[in-house]
Amino acid sequence: MNRVKEFRKEKKISQLELAKSIGVSRQTINMIENNKYNPTLELCINLARALDTDLNALFWESQLTDEDSED
């Protein structure tokens, strides 16, 4: 689970715009948003920078919250 789509929509940019800004295809962004592709660390960092956030917020905070609520 990740929050790429959520952050992208907050910035009001399309998948294509995000993809072009970090040098990947729109399909790659789509697959990441739909949890069908695990991006490299370098790609994760580029996504976080492009979306003005950090890796924790983009990829892990929602997982930590979900895991905490299961206790």
Summary of the structure (lengths in Angstrom):
residues: 71
radius of gyration: 12.1
end to end distance: 19.1
largest distance: 41.0
contacts: 174
relative contact order: 0.19
helix: 68%
strand: 0%
